[in-house]
Amino acid sequence: MIRMPLPWLVFTALFIFLAGILFTWLCYETIRRRRESRKLHAWTQCPLCAFQYKGTSSKNLQTCPQCGAKNESRPIHPI
Ligand SMILES: [Zn+2]
């Protein structure tokens, strides 16, 4: 049996609990950012009118539905 003073026992339990929360939070944040990045990859922003639209990845040149300009496929990057 491990002998430990009560303050150290409380500190160790609290440390393990907070480390678990931090690890879970980092995992969820990583998954959320990957999902968000994948979702935004399909969207394109027109450089002329700044309109954001969902482009088709098969074409290299896309027509902006707002102003009709031909744009290269340029995915929107998250901040
Ligand atoms: Zn446009």
PDB file of the backbone (N, CA, C, O) and the ligand in Angstrom, with CONECT records:
HET     ZN  A 101       1
ATOM      1  N   MET A   1       0.839  -1.189   0.000  1.00  0.00           N
ATOM      2  CA  MET A   1       0.000   0.000   0.000  1.00  0.00           C
ATOM      3  C   MET A   1       0.877   1.243   0.000  1.00  0.00           C
ATOM      4  O   MET A   1       1.906   1.297   0.674  1.00  0.00           O
ATOM      5  N   ILE A   2       0.460   2.222  -0.754  1.00  0.00           N
ATOM      6  CA  ILE A   2       1.221   3.469  -0.840  1.00  0.00           C
ATOM      7  C   ILE A   2       0.769   4.400   0.271  1.00  0.00           C
ATOM      8  O   ILE A   2      -0.416   4.707   0.397  1.00  0.00           O
ATOM      9  N   ARG A   3       1.716   4.841   1.069  1.00  0.00           N
ATOM     10  CA  ARG A   3       1.391   5.794   2.135  1.00  0.00           C
ATOM     11  C   ARG A   3       1.636   7.190   1.615  1.00  0.00           C
ATOM     12  O   ARG A   3       2.688   7.489   1.052  1.00  0.00           O
ATOM     13  N   MET A   4       0.637   8.045   1.814  1.00  0.00           N
ATOM     14  CA  MET A   4       0.720   9.395   1.282  1.00  0.00           C
ATOM     15  C   MET A   4      -0.040  10.330   2.231  1.00  0.00           C
ATOM     16  O   MET A   4      -1.130   9.985   2.688  1.00  0.00           O
ATOM     17  N   PRO A   5       0.514  11.492   2.530  1.00  0.00           N
ATOM     18  CA  PRO A   5      -0.239  12.432   3.359  1.00  0.00           C
ATOM     19  C   PRO A   5      -1.498  12.890   2.635  1.00  0.00           C
ATOM     20  O   PRO A   5      -1.560  12.885   1.405  1.00  0.00           O
ATOM     21  N   LEU A   6      -2.486  13.281   3.404  1.00  0.00           N
ATOM     22  CA  LEU A   6      -3.787  13.655   2.835  1.00  0.00           C
ATOM     23  C   LEU A   6      -3.703  14.804   1.826  1.00  0.00           C
ATOM     24  O   LEU A   6      -4.331  14.712   0.772  1.00  0.00           O
ATOM     25  N   PRO A   7      -2.960  15.880   2.096  1.00  0.00           N
ATOM     26  CA  PRO A   7      -2.877  16.953   1.079  1.00  0.00           C
ATOM     27  C   PRO A   7      -2.301  16.465  -0.247  1.00  0.00           C
ATOM     28  O   PRO A   7      -2.756  16.892  -1.308  1.00  0.00           O
ATOM     29  N   TRP A   8      -1.306  15.578  -0.202  1.00  0.00           N
ATOM     30  CA  TRP A   8      -0.729  15.046  -1.435  1.00  0.00           C
ATOM     31  C   TRP A   8      -1.723  14.155  -2.168  1.00  0.00           C
ATOM     32  O   TRP A   8      -1.778  14.139  -3.398  1.00  0.00           O
ATOM     33  N   LEU A   9      -2.503  13.416  -1.390  1.00  0.00           N
ATOM     34  CA  LEU A   9      -3.520  12.548  -1.999  1.00  0.00           C
ATOM     35  C   LEU A   9      -4.561  13.389  -2.736  1.00  0.00           C
ATOM     36  O   LEU A   9      -4.953  13.065  -3.857  1.00  0.00           O
ATOM     37  N   VAL A  10      -5.004  14.471  -2.095  1.00  0.00           N
ATOM     38  CA  VAL A  10      -5.985  15.361  -2.732  1.00  0.00           C
ATOM     39  C   VAL A  10      -5.368  16.015  -3.959  1.00  0.00           C
ATOM     40  O   VAL A  10      -6.000  16.106  -5.011  1.00  0.00           O
ATOM     41  N   PHE A  11      -4.119  16.472  -3.812  1.00  0.00           N
ATOM     42  CA  PHE A  11      -3.450  17.114  -4.940  1.00  0.00           C
ATOM     43  C   PHE A  11      -3.289  16.140  -6.104  1.00  0.00           C
ATOM     44  O   PHE A  11      -3.531  16.515  -7.252  1.00  0.00           O
ATOM     45  N   THR A  12      -2.892  14.916  -5.839  1.00  0.00           N
ATOM     46  CA  THR A  12      -2.709  13.916  -6.894  1.00  0.00           C
ATOM     47  C   THR A  12      -4.032  13.590  -7.584  1.00  0.00           C
ATOM     48  O   THR A  12      -4.091  13.494  -8.809  1.00  0.00           O
ATOM     49  N   ALA A  13      -5.087  13.420  -6.795  1.00  0.00           N
ATOM     50  CA  ALA A  13      -6.393  13.130  -7.390  1.00  0.00           C
ATOM     51  C   ALA A  13      -6.872  14.299  -8.247  1.00  0.00           C
ATOM     52  O   ALA A  13      -7.409  14.097  -9.336  1.00  0.00           O
ATOM     53  N   LEU A  14      -6.676  15.517  -7.755  1.00  0.00           N
ATOM     54  CA  LEU A  14      -7.085  16.696  -8.519  1.00  0.00           C
ATOM     55  C   LEU A  14      -6.258  16.829  -9.799  1.00  0.00           C
ATOM     56  O   LEU A  14      -6.793  17.179 -10.851  1.00  0.00           O
ATOM     57  N   PHE A  15      -4.971  16.554  -9.712  1.00  0.00           N
ATOM     58  CA  PHE A  15      -4.100  16.634 -10.883  1.00  0.00           C
ATOM     59  C   PHE A  15      -4.508  15.624 -11.951  1.00  0.00           C
ATOM     60  O   PHE A  15      -4.567  15.957 -13.135  1.00  0.00           O
ATOM     61  N   ILE A  16      -4.788  14.403 -11.539  1.00  0.00           N
ATOM     62  CA  ILE A  16      -5.209  13.366 -12.495  1.00  0.00           C
ATOM     63  C   ILE A  16      -6.550  13.736 -13.123  1.00  0.00           C
ATOM     64  O   ILE A  16      -6.752  13.539 -14.321  1.00  0.00           O
ATOM     65  N   PHE A  17      -7.460  14.269 -12.321  1.00  0.00           N
ATOM     66  CA  PHE A  17      -8.771  14.674 -12.834  1.00  0.00           C
ATOM     67  C   PHE A  17      -8.630  15.803 -13.862  1.00  0.00           C
ATOM     68  O   PHE A  17      -9.233  15.751 -14.934  1.00  0.00           O
ATOM     69  N   LEU A  18      -7.831  16.822 -13.530  1.00  0.00           N
ATOM     70  CA  LEU A  18      -7.657  17.949 -14.463  1.00  0.00           C
ATOM     71  C   LEU A  18      -6.888  17.528 -15.718  1.00  0.00           C
ATOM     72  O   LEU A  18      -7.164  18.028 -16.809  1.00  0.00           O
ATOM     73  N   ALA A  19      -5.931  16.618 -15.570  1.00  0.00           N
ATOM     74  CA  ALA A  19      -5.201  16.127 -16.734  1.00  0.00           C
ATOM     75  C   ALA A  19      -6.144  15.367 -17.675  1.00  0.00           C
ATOM     76  O   ALA A  19      -6.012  15.459 -18.895  1.00  0.00           O
ATOM     77  N   GLY A  20      -7.085  14.625 -17.111  1.00  0.00           N
ATOM     78  CA  GLY A  20      -8.081  13.913 -17.929  1.00  0.00           C
ATOM     79  C   GLY A  20      -8.972  14.872 -18.681  1.00  0.00           C
ATOM     80  O   GLY A  20      -9.276  14.664 -19.856  1.00  0.00           O
ATOM     81  N   ILE A  21      -9.394  15.936 -17.996  1.00  0.00           N
ATOM     82  CA  ILE A  21     -10.240  16.939 -18.661  1.00  0.00           C
ATOM     83  C   ILE A  21      -9.465  17.625 -19.774  1.00  0.00           C
ATOM     84  O   ILE A  21      -9.999  17.828 -20.864  1.00  0.00           O
ATOM     85  N   LEU A  22      -8.211  17.985 -19.512  1.00  0.00           N
ATOM     86  CA  LEU A  22      -7.385  18.646 -20.527  1.00  0.00           C
ATOM     87  C   LEU A  22      -7.179  17.739 -21.749  1.00  0.00           C
ATOM     88  O   LEU A  22      -7.278  18.190 -22.890  1.00  0.00           O
ATOM     89  N   PHE A  23      -6.898  16.478 -21.499  1.00  0.00           N
ATOM     90  CA  PHE A  23      -6.685  15.538 -22.595  1.00  0.00           C
ATOM     91  C   PHE A  23      -7.952  15.380 -23.433  1.00  0.00           C
ATOM     92  O   PHE A  23      -7.892  15.390 -24.663  1.00  0.00           O
ATOM     93  N   THR A  24      -9.091  15.235 -22.771  1.00  0.00           N
ATOM     94  CA  THR A  24     -10.361  15.103 -23.488  1.00  0.00           C
ATOM     95  C   THR A  24     -10.664  16.355 -24.293  1.00  0.00           C
ATOM     96  O   THR A  24     -11.117  16.270 -25.435  1.00  0.00           O
ATOM     97  N   TRP A  25     -10.417  17.514 -23.705  1.00  0.00           N
ATOM     98  CA  TRP A  25     -10.664  18.790 -24.396  1.00  0.00           C
ATOM     99  C   TRP A  25      -9.782  18.914 -25.641  1.00  0.00           C
ATOM    100  O   TRP A  25     -10.255  19.333 -26.697  1.00  0.00           O
ATOM    101  N   LEU A  26      -8.502  18.552 -25.518  1.00  0.00           N
ATOM    102  CA  LEU A  26      -7.600  18.641 -26.665  1.00  0.00           C
ATOM    103  C   LEU A  26      -8.022  17.683 -27.782  1.00  0.00           C
ATOM    104  O   LEU A  26      -7.935  18.024 -28.961  1.00  0.00           O
ATOM    105  N   CYS A  27      -8.477  16.487 -27.407  1.00  0.00           N
ATOM    106  CA  CYS A  27      -8.935  15.531 -28.426  1.00  0.00           C
ATOM    107  C   CYS A  27     -10.163  16.072 -29.159  1.00  0.00           C
ATOM    108  O   CYS A  27     -10.227  16.011 -30.387  1.00  0.00           O
ATOM    109  N   TYR A  28     -11.130  16.595 -28.420  1.00  0.00           N
ATOM    110  CA  TYR A  28     -12.339  17.134 -29.050  1.00  0.00           C
ATOM    111  C   TYR A  28     -12.009  18.337 -29.930  1.00  0.00           C
ATOM    112  O   TYR A  28     -12.571  18.485 -31.014  1.00  0.00           O
ATOM    113  N   GLU A  29     -11.098  19.196 -29.468  1.00  0.00           N
ATOM    114  CA  GLU A  29     -10.724  20.385 -30.231  1.00  0.00           C
ATOM    115  C   GLU A  29     -10.028  19.986 -31.538  1.00  0.00           C
ATOM    116  O   GLU A  29     -10.288  20.582 -32.584  1.00  0.00           O
ATOM    117  N   THR A  30      -9.153  18.990 -31.482  1.00  0.00           N
ATOM    118  CA  THR A  30      -8.473  18.517 -32.680  1.00  0.00           C
ATOM    119  C   THR A  30      -9.465  17.955 -33.690  1.00  0.00           C
ATOM    120  O   THR A  30      -9.386  18.250 -34.883  1.00  0.00           O
ATOM    121  N   ILE A  31     -10.400  17.142 -33.203  1.00  0.00           N
ATOM    122  CA  ILE A  31     -11.414  16.561 -34.096  1.00  0.00           C
ATOM    123  C   ILE A  31     -12.288  17.662 -34.687  1.00  0.00           C
ATOM    124  O   ILE A  31     -12.612  17.620 -35.874  1.00  0.00           O
ATOM    125  N   ARG A  32     -12.675  18.653 -33.873  1.00  0.00           N
ATOM    126  CA  ARG A  32     -13.527  19.745 -34.350  1.00  0.00           C
ATOM    127  C   ARG A  32     -12.816  20.573 -35.416  1.00  0.00           C
ATOM    128  O   ARG A  32     -13.425  20.952 -36.416  1.00  0.00           O
ATOM    129  N   ARG A  33     -11.526  20.857 -35.205  1.00  0.00           N
ATOM    130  CA  ARG A  33     -10.779  21.643 -36.202  1.00  0.00           C
ATOM    131  C   ARG A  33     -10.618  20.888 -37.512  1.00  0.00           C
ATOM    132  O   ARG A  33     -10.725  21.480 -38.586  1.00  0.00           O
ATOM    133  N   ARG A  34     -10.361  19.582 -37.432  1.00  0.00           N
ATOM    134  CA  ARG A  34     -10.245  18.792 -38.672  1.00  0.00           C
ATOM    135  C   ARG A  34     -11.563  18.783 -39.435  1.00  0.00           C
ATOM    136  O   ARG A  34     -11.588  18.927 -40.657  1.00  0.00           O
ATOM    137  N   ARG A  35     -12.659  18.612 -38.696  1.00  0.00           N
ATOM    138  CA  ARG A  35     -13.980  18.577 -39.329  1.00  0.00           C
ATOM    139  C   ARG A  35     -14.302  19.935 -39.958  1.00  0.00           C
ATOM    140  O   ARG A  35     -14.826  20.003 -41.070  1.00  0.00           O
ATOM    141  N   GLU A  36     -13.982  21.019 -39.236  1.00  0.00           N
ATOM    142  CA  GLU A  36     -14.244  22.365 -39.738  1.00  0.00           C
ATOM    143  C   GLU A  36     -13.395  22.656 -40.979  1.00  0.00           C
ATOM    144  O   GLU A  36     -13.876  23.253 -41.942  1.00  0.00           O
ATOM    145  N   SER A  37     -12.138  22.231 -40.947  1.00  0.00           N
ATOM    146  CA  SER A  37     -11.250  22.452 -42.081  1.00  0.00           C
ATOM    147  C   SER A  37     -11.739  21.706 -43.314  1.00  0.00           C
ATOM    148  O   SER A  37     -11.698  22.233 -44.426  1.00  0.00           O
ATOM    149  N   ARG A  38     -12.203  20.470 -43.110  1.00  0.00           N
ATOM    150  CA  ARG A  38     -12.733  19.684 -44.230  1.00  0.00           C
ATOM    151  C   ARG A  38     -13.989  20.332 -44.805  1.00  0.00           C
ATOM    152  O   ARG A  38     -14.206  20.327 -46.017  1.00  0.00           O
ATOM    153  N   LYS A  39     -14.816  20.892 -43.915  1.00  0.00           N
ATOM    154  CA  LYS A  39     -16.054  21.510 -44.365  1.00  0.00           C
ATOM    155  C   LYS A  39     -15.765  22.791 -45.154  1.00  0.00           C
ATOM    156  O   LYS A  39     -16.397  23.057 -46.177  1.00  0.00           O
ATOM    157  N   LEU A  40     -14.793  23.589 -44.659  1.00  0.00           N
ATOM    158  CA  LEU A  40     -14.473  24.848 -45.332  1.00  0.00           C
ATOM    159  C   LEU A  40     -13.696  24.631 -46.618  1.00  0.00           C
ATOM    160  O   LEU A  40     -13.659  25.517 -47.471  1.00  0.00           O
ATOM    161  N   HIS A  41     -13.071  23.459 -46.775  1.00  0.00           N
ATOM    162  CA  HIS A  41     -12.280  23.207 -47.975  1.00  0.00           C
ATOM    163  C   HIS A  41     -13.151  23.225 -49.228  1.00  0.00           C
ATOM    164  O   HIS A  41     -12.665  23.532 -50.316  1.00  0.00           O
ATOM    165  N   ALA A  42     -14.430  22.899 -49.083  1.00  0.00           N
ATOM    166  CA  ALA A  42     -15.323  22.865 -50.236  1.00  0.00           C
ATOM    167  C   ALA A  42     -15.809  24.264 -50.603  1.00  0.00           C
ATOM    168  O   ALA A  42     -16.348  24.454 -51.693  1.00  0.00           O
ATOM    169  N   TRP A  43     -15.633  25.241 -49.726  1.00  0.00           N
ATOM    170  CA  TRP A  43     -16.125  26.589 -49.964  1.00  0.00           C
ATOM    171  C   TRP A  43     -15.040  27.452 -50.597  1.00  0.00           C
ATOM    172  O   TRP A  43     -13.854  27.289 -50.311  1.00  0.00           O
ATOM    173  N   THR A  44     -15.460  28.364 -51.452  1.00  0.00           N
ATOM    174  CA  THR A  44     -14.558  29.275 -52.146  1.00  0.00           C
ATOM    175  C   THR A  44     -15.034  30.695 -51.912  1.00  0.00           C
ATOM    176  O   THR A  44     -16.235  30.948 -51.820  1.00  0.00           O
ATOM    177  N   GLN A  45     -14.091  31.621 -51.815  1.00  0.00           N
ATOM    178  CA  GLN A  45     -14.440  33.027 -51.663  1.00  0.00           C
ATOM    179  C   GLN A  45     -14.001  33.784 -52.911  1.00  0.00           C
ATOM    180  O   GLN A  45     -12.852  33.691 -53.343  1.00  0.00           O
ATOM    181  N   CYS A  46     -14.940  34.533 -53.476  1.00  0.00           N
ATOM    182  CA  CYS A  46     -14.649  35.315 -54.673  1.00  0.00           C
ATOM    183  C   CYS A  46     -13.725  36.475 -54.287  1.00  0.00           C
ATOM    184  O   CYS A  46     -14.026  37.193 -53.333  1.00  0.00           O
ATOM    185  N   PRO A  47     -12.604  36.679 -55.003  1.00  0.00           N
ATOM    186  CA  PRO A  47     -11.700  37.776 -54.653  1.00  0.00           C
ATOM    187  C   PRO A  47     -12.248  39.153 -55.053  1.00  0.00           C
ATOM    188  O   PRO A  47     -11.766  40.172 -54.558  1.00  0.00           O
ATOM    189  N   LEU A  48     -13.250  39.195 -55.942  1.00  0.00           N
ATOM    190  CA  LEU A  48     -13.791  40.489 -56.365  1.00  0.00           C
ATOM    191  C   LEU A  48     -14.872  40.998 -55.420  1.00  0.00           C
ATOM    192  O   LEU A  48     -14.818  42.144 -54.975  1.00  0.00           O
ATOM    193  N   CYS A  49     -15.846  40.159 -55.114  1.00  0.00           N
ATOM    194  CA  CYS A  49     -16.973  40.621 -54.303  1.00  0.00           C
ATOM    195  C   CYS A  49     -16.994  39.990 -52.913  1.00  0.00           C
ATOM    196  O   CYS A  49     -17.886  40.286 -52.118  1.00  0.00           O
ATOM    197  N   ALA A  50     -16.038  39.137 -52.613  1.00  0.00           N
ATOM    198  CA  ALA A  50     -15.909  38.477 -51.305  1.00  0.00           C
ATOM    199  C   ALA A  50     -17.107  37.602 -50.974  1.00  0.00           C
ATOM    200  O   ALA A  50     -17.357  37.312 -49.804  1.00  0.00           O
ATOM    201  N   PHE A  51     -17.846  37.179 -51.985  1.00  0.00           N
ATOM    202  CA  PHE A  51     -18.975  36.280 -51.764  1.00  0.00           C
ATOM    203  C   PHE A  51     -18.439  34.865 -51.580  1.00  0.00           C
ATOM    204  O   PHE A  51     -17.559  34.419 -52.316  1.00  0.00           O
ATOM    205  N   GLN A  52     -18.977  34.179 -50.600  1.00  0.00           N
ATOM    206  CA  GLN A  52     -18.538  32.814 -50.338  1.00  0.00           C
ATOM    207  C   GLN A  52     -19.579  31.844 -50.881  1.00  0.00           C
ATOM    208  O   GLN A  52     -20.773  31.967 -50.609  1.00  0.00           O
ATOM    209  N   TYR A  53     -19.100  30.886 -51.648  1.00  0.00           N
ATOM    210  CA  TYR A  53     -20.015  29.913 -52.234  1.00  0.00           C
ATOM    211  C   TYR A  53     -19.359  28.552 -52.244  1.00  0.00           C
ATOM    212  O   TYR A  53     -18.138  28.422 -52.160  1.00  0.00           O
ATOM    213  N   LYS A  54     -20.201  27.543 -52.347  1.00  0.00           N
ATOM    214  CA  LYS A  54     -19.710  26.177 -52.364  1.00  0.00           C
ATOM    215  C   LYS A  54     -19.389  25.802 -53.798  1.00  0.00           C
ATOM    216  O   LYS A  54     -20.276  25.701 -54.645  1.00  0.00           O
ATOM    217  N   GLY A  55     -18.115  25.600 -54.053  1.00  0.00           N
ATOM    218  CA  GLY A  55     -17.696  25.292 -55.407  1.00  0.00           C
ATOM    219  C   GLY A  55     -17.564  23.809 -55.628  1.00  0.00           C
ATOM    220  O   GLY A  55     -17.489  23.030 -54.678  1.00  0.00           O
ATOM    221  N   THR A  56     -17.537  23.427 -56.864  1.00  0.00           N
ATOM    222  CA  THR A  56     -17.322  22.032 -57.200  1.00  0.00           C
ATOM    223  C   THR A  56     -15.829  21.815 -57.344  1.00  0.00           C
ATOM    224  O   THR A  56     -15.142  22.603 -57.994  1.00  0.00           O
ATOM    225  N   SER A  57     -15.336  20.774 -56.752  1.00  0.00           N
ATOM    226  CA  SER A  57     -13.895  20.547 -56.762  1.00  0.00           C
ATOM    227  C   SER A  57     -13.412  19.988 -58.091  1.00  0.00           C
ATOM    228  O   SER A  57     -12.205  19.921 -58.324  1.00  0.00           O
ATOM    229  N   SER A  58     -14.339  19.581 -58.980  1.00  0.00           N
ATOM    230  CA  SER A  58     -13.918  18.978 -60.243  1.00  0.00           C
ATOM    231  C   SER A  58     -13.386  20.030 -61.211  1.00  0.00           C
ATOM    232  O   SER A  58     -12.488  19.744 -62.002  1.00  0.00           O
ATOM    233  N   LYS A  59     -13.939  21.262 -61.154  1.00  0.00           N
ATOM    234  CA  LYS A  59     -13.500  22.312 -62.061  1.00  0.00           C
ATOM    235  C   LYS A  59     -12.415  23.157 -61.413  1.00  0.00           C
ATOM    236  O   LYS A  59     -12.421  23.366 -60.200  1.00  0.00           O
ATOM    237  N   ASN A  60     -11.474  23.647 -62.235  1.00  0.00           N
ATOM    238  CA  ASN A  60     -10.440  24.534 -61.721  1.00  0.00           C
ATOM    239  C   ASN A  60     -10.924  25.973 -61.732  1.00  0.00           C
ATOM    240  O   ASN A  60     -10.611  26.740 -60.822  1.00  0.00           O
ATOM    241  N   LEU A  61     -11.694  26.353 -62.767  1.00  0.00           N
ATOM    242  CA  LEU A  61     -12.257  27.691 -62.845  1.00  0.00           C
ATOM    243  C   LEU A  61     -13.737  27.616 -62.494  1.00  0.00           C
ATOM    244  O   LEU A  61     -14.479  26.801 -63.043  1.00  0.00           O
ATOM    245  N   GLN A  62     -14.151  28.473 -61.575  1.00  0.00           N
ATOM    246  CA  GLN A  62     -15.537  28.463 -61.149  1.00  0.00           C
ATOM    247  C   GLN A  62     -16.130  29.844 -61.354  1.00  0.00           C
ATOM    248  O   GLN A  62     -15.435  30.856 -61.257  1.00  0.00           O
ATOM    249  N   THR A  63     -17.411  29.872 -61.636  1.00  0.00           N
ATOM    250  CA  THR A  63     -18.109  31.134 -61.834  1.00  0.00           C
ATOM    251  C   THR A  63     -18.769  31.555 -60.531  1.00  0.00           C
ATOM    252  O   THR A  63     -19.488  30.776 -59.905  1.00  0.00           O
ATOM    253  N   CYS A  64     -18.517  32.795 -60.130  1.00  0.00           N
ATOM    254  CA  CYS A  64     -19.122  33.319 -58.908  1.00  0.00           C
ATOM    255  C   CYS A  64     -20.611  33.551 -59.162  1.00  0.00           C
ATOM    256  O   CYS A  64     -20.965  34.235 -60.123  1.00  0.00           O
ATOM    257  N   PRO A  65     -21.486  33.001 -58.331  1.00  0.00           N
ATOM    258  CA  PRO A  65     -22.920  33.205 -58.547  1.00  0.00           C
ATOM    259  C   PRO A  65     -23.373  34.634 -58.256  1.00  0.00           C
ATOM    260  O   PRO A  65     -24.459  35.028 -58.680  1.00  0.00           O
ATOM    261  N   GLN A  66     -22.567  35.413 -57.547  1.00  0.00           N
ATOM    262  CA  GLN A  66     -22.939  36.774 -57.183  1.00  0.00           C
ATOM    263  C   GLN A  66     -22.607  37.758 -58.300  1.00  0.00           C
ATOM    264  O   GLN A  66     -23.466  38.531 -58.724  1.00  0.00           O
ATOM    265  N   CYS A  67     -21.338  37.732 -58.785  1.00  0.00           N
ATOM    266  CA  CYS A  67     -20.913  38.728 -59.763  1.00  0.00           C
ATOM    267  C   CYS A  67     -20.582  38.110 -61.114  1.00  0.00           C
ATOM    268  O   CYS A  67     -20.384  38.850 -62.078  1.00  0.00           O
ATOM    269  N   GLY A  68     -20.514  36.803 -61.224  1.00  0.00           N
ATOM    270  CA  GLY A  68     -20.268  36.151 -62.496  1.00  0.00           C
ATOM    271  C   GLY A  68     -18.806  36.088 -62.895  1.00  0.00           C
ATOM    272  O   GLY A  68     -18.501  35.697 -64.022  1.00  0.00           O
ATOM    273  N   ALA A  69     -17.894  36.459 -62.014  1.00  0.00           N
ATOM    274  CA  ALA A  69     -16.468  36.425 -62.340  1.00  0.00           C
ATOM    275  C   ALA A  69     -15.966  34.987 -62.312  1.00  0.00           C
ATOM    276  O   ALA A  69     -16.461  34.146 -61.561  1.00  0.00           O
ATOM    277  N   LYS A  70     -14.970  34.732 -63.153  1.00  0.00           N
ATOM    278  CA  LYS A  70     -14.355  33.399 -63.171  1.00  0.00           C
ATOM    279  C   LYS A  70     -13.235  33.391 -62.130  1.00  0.00           C
ATOM    280  O   LYS A  70     -12.327  34.221 -62.173  1.00  0.00           O
ATOM    281  N   ASN A  71     -13.310  32.458 -61.213  1.00  0.00           N
ATOM    282  CA  ASN A  71     -12.324  32.389 -60.123  1.00  0.00           C
ATOM    283  C   ASN A  71     -11.656  31.032 -60.115  1.00  0.00           C
ATOM    284  O   ASN A  71     -12.247  30.018 -60.488  1.00  0.00           O
ATOM    285  N   GLU A  72     -10.409  31.040 -59.679  1.00  0.00           N
ATOM    286  CA  GLU A  72      -9.739  29.775 -59.411  1.00  0.00           C
ATOM    287  C   GLU A  72     -10.280  29.229 -58.113  1.00  0.00           C
ATOM    288  O   GLU A  72     -10.703  29.985 -57.238  1.00  0.00           O
ATOM    289  N   SER A  73     -10.267  27.916 -57.987  1.00  0.00           N
ATOM    290  CA  SER A  73     -10.728  27.287 -56.757  1.00  0.00           C
ATOM    291  C   SER A  73      -9.772  27.641 -55.639  1.00  0.00           C
ATOM    292  O   SER A  73      -8.630  27.183 -55.627  1.00  0.00           O
ATOM    293  N   ARG A  74     -10.228  28.453 -54.698  1.00  0.00           N
ATOM    294  CA  ARG A  74      -9.389  28.897 -53.577  1.00  0.00           C
ATOM    295  C   ARG A  74     -10.152  28.638 -52.284  1.00  0.00           C
ATOM    296  O   ARG A  74     -11.056  29.397 -51.935  1.00  0.00           O
ATOM    297  N   PRO A  75      -9.793  27.574 -51.573  1.00  0.00           N
ATOM    298  CA  PRO A  75     -10.538  27.260 -50.367  1.00  0.00           C
ATOM    299  C   PRO A  75     -10.364  28.334 -49.299  1.00  0.00           C
ATOM    300  O   PRO A  75      -9.337  29.009 -49.233  1.00  0.00           O
ATOM    301  N   ILE A  76     -11.383  28.475 -48.471  1.00  0.00           N
ATOM    302  CA  ILE A  76     -11.353  29.423 -47.358  1.00  0.00           C
ATOM    303  C   ILE A  76     -10.612  28.763 -46.208  1.00  0.00           C
ATOM    304  O   ILE A  76     -10.900  27.619 -45.857  1.00  0.00           O
ATOM    305  N   HIS A  77      -9.661  29.473 -45.621  1.00  0.00           N
ATOM    306  CA  HIS A  77      -8.900  28.934 -44.500  1.00  0.00           C
ATOM    307  C   HIS A  77      -9.476  29.461 -43.198  1.00  0.00           C
ATOM    308  O   HIS A  77      -9.789  30.647 -43.087  1.00  0.00           O
ATOM    309  N   PRO A  78      -9.619  28.586 -42.212  1.00  0.00           N
ATOM    310  CA  PRO A  78     -10.122  29.063 -40.918  1.00  0.00           C
ATOM    311  C   PRO A  78      -9.105  29.975 -40.247  1.00  0.00           C
ATOM    312  O   PRO A  78      -7.903  29.876 -40.494  1.00  0.00           O
ATOM    313  N   ILE A  79      -9.597  30.849 -39.410  1.00  0.00           N
ATOM    314  CA  ILE A  79      -8.728  31.807 -38.722  1.00  0.00           C
ATOM    315  C   ILE A  79      -7.929  31.108 -37.645  1.00  0.00           C
ATOM    316  O   ILE A  79      -7.137  31.745 -36.951  1.00  0.00           O
TER     317      ILE A  79
HETATM  318 ZN    ZN A 101     -17.946  37.431 -57.017  1.00  0.00          ZN2+
END
